[in-house]
Amino acid sequence: MKLTFIAAAAFAALSVTAASAQTTLKIGSEGAYPPFNTKDTQGNVVGFDIDIAQALCAEMKVTCTVVTQDWDGMIPALVGKKFDFVAASMSITEERQKVVNFTDPYYRNKLQFVAKKGSDLSVKPADLKSKTIGTQRATIAADWIEKNVGTGTNVKLYDTQENAWLDLEAGRTDAVLTDVFVGYDWLQTPTGKNFEFKGDPVFDDDKIGIAVRKEDKELLAKLNAALKAIIDNGTYETINKKYFPFSIR
């Protein structure tokens, strides 16, 4: 009994040491949210979120790989240990903070409507009730529509932002409520050239963070320290300029 107990204790100590010395981590991301996370022609997940995450990994001196996950199941997959942290332009909300922890914000977002150029779309909630509005489900944009316009036959929720753009282009929706930087990127594309932002942002206090499991406090601290480091040493600014001609912090 004594020898067995000692052996078990020694094994447990080794396990803790191995965990502390972990040199590889998995990044969870959607891969369908350009320019923040999307797939290139070779199927690799690329984008602003991924560049930031990999810069954090380099600062922490760990090797990181990307695991894709549908947006709806992102937090359950994190909690279920499919990956170690989420870098997928996830908004920091009170509801999500009940389940996971977030790093300090790595950028700040706004919500704005996009519609066809020349249309007389009014973004007043009362006027939107007569329109068909699209947005990605399980997002703060979907929450805003539910709270301010109401869900029903005039609201279309999509599994990906890309599908929301497809329906807008095809005329199946009058407008899409989107993250402003995602909208900006799409408006620069050939398919988005006939569309424009409408009105002012309807929400402008959206903080974006990296999500980790509640129990992973050491990883959270390391990610926050790494984020501060890449901001201070200019790496963040270099990545920002790669995607946008203005700061998104």
C-alpha positions, 0 to 999 in steps of 0.5 A: 500500500505504501509503495503504491501510494508513493508511486502514484504520488510520483506519477502525479508530480510528473504529470503536473511537471509535464503540464507546466512544461507544455510546448504546444497549444491548439487555437480554436477558430472559425475559418469563415470570417474574413479578414479575421479568420478564413481559409486560403487556397491551400486550406490553411486558416489565416487572418488577423485573429490567427496572426495575433494568436501566432504572435502570442504563441511566439512570445510565449515560446510555444508552438500553436496549431489551428483547429476549426470549429463552427461558430455555434459550438465554439465555447462548448468545444473549448470547454470540452478541450478540443482546443486550448484557447479561442481566437475568433473575434469573440465579443466579451459578454457577461453571458459568455463570461459565466462559462469562460474567461477572456484576455484583455481586449485585442481590438474593439468593434462596432456594429453597422448596417450594410445595404445596396448603394442608393437604397433609402434604408433607415436604421431606426428600429421602427423602420427596420421592422418592415425590412428583411434583415440578415446577420450571423447567429449567436453573435452580438449583432443577432442579440442587438436585432432581437432586443431592438427589432425583434426576431420573426419572419423579417429576420434571417440568421446565418451560420456564417457571415459569408452566407449572410453576404451571399443572400444580401448580394442576391437580394434576399435581404434588404440589409445585413448587420455586421461587425464594422471591420468585417463589413469594411473588408467585404465592401472592398471586394468585387461582390461588395462594390455595389453596397455601402454602410448605412447610418451610424454604428448602432453599437460601438462598445464591443470589446474582442478577447481571446477565450480560455477555460475558467480553470486555465488561469496560468494560460490566461495570465501568459496570454495577457502578458504576451498581448502587452508585449506584442503591443509594446514591441510593435508586432501588433501594429505591423499585423494591424497594418497588414489588414487595415489602413487604420488602427482597430485597437 
